Amino acid sequence: MSDEILTMLGVGATLLASGGTFALFIFRLFARLEDKVDSLTRDHQSLARELSEFRGEMRGRLGDLRVGSGAG
């Protein structure tokens, strides 16, 4: 084979290898982003649950107050 053909084959192999590396990098990036989104979703659900419990507690306490009891 001529040197030009070997050079072109080498360049082609390098491009294929770097393309695979890039694809692997993108795959890992999206996997990490998906994990982060899942974590944020769990945090949001936990905070929403805590807020709901707090809201219910406040409603209960306000419902216990009597009109004219001197509170407030």
N, C-alpha and C positions, 0 to 999 in steps of 0.2 A: 504494500500500500504506500501511497505517496504521503509525504509529510503533511500536506494540506488536508487530506482525508482524515488522517489521525488527529490533527488539530481540531477539525470540525467535530469528530466523534467525541473528543475530550471535552470540548465546549458544550456539546449536547448533553453529555453525561453530567457535567457540572450543573447545567441549568435544571436538569431533571432532579438532581439531588437537592439543589437549593429550593426548588419549587416544593418538594416534599417536606423539607424542613420548615418552609414558610407555612404550608398547610397544617403541619403539626403545631406550630406556634399559634396559629389562628384557632385551631381546635381547642388547645389548652386555654387560650384567652377566653373563649366563649364558655368553656366549662367553669372557669373561675368566676366569670360574670354571672352565670346561672346560679352558682353556689351563693354568691353575694345577694342576688335577688331573692333566693329562697330564705336566706337568713333575715333579710329586711322584712320579708313577708311575715315570718314568724314573730319578729319583734313588733310589727304593727298589730298583729292579731293579739299578742299579749297585752300591749298597751290599750287596745280597744276594750279588751275584757276588763282590765283594771279600771278604766274610765267608767265602764258600765256599772261595775260594782260600787265605785265611789258615788256615782250619780244616784244609785238606789239608796245608798246609805244617807246621802244628803236629803233625799226626798223623805226618807223615814224620819230623820231628825226634825225636818221642818214640819212634817205632819204631826209630830208629837207636841209641838209648841201650841199653847192655847192662846186664843185671842185675848188680849188685855192682861196677859200674865206678867207684864213688866219686862219681858225680854225684848231686847232691841233697842 
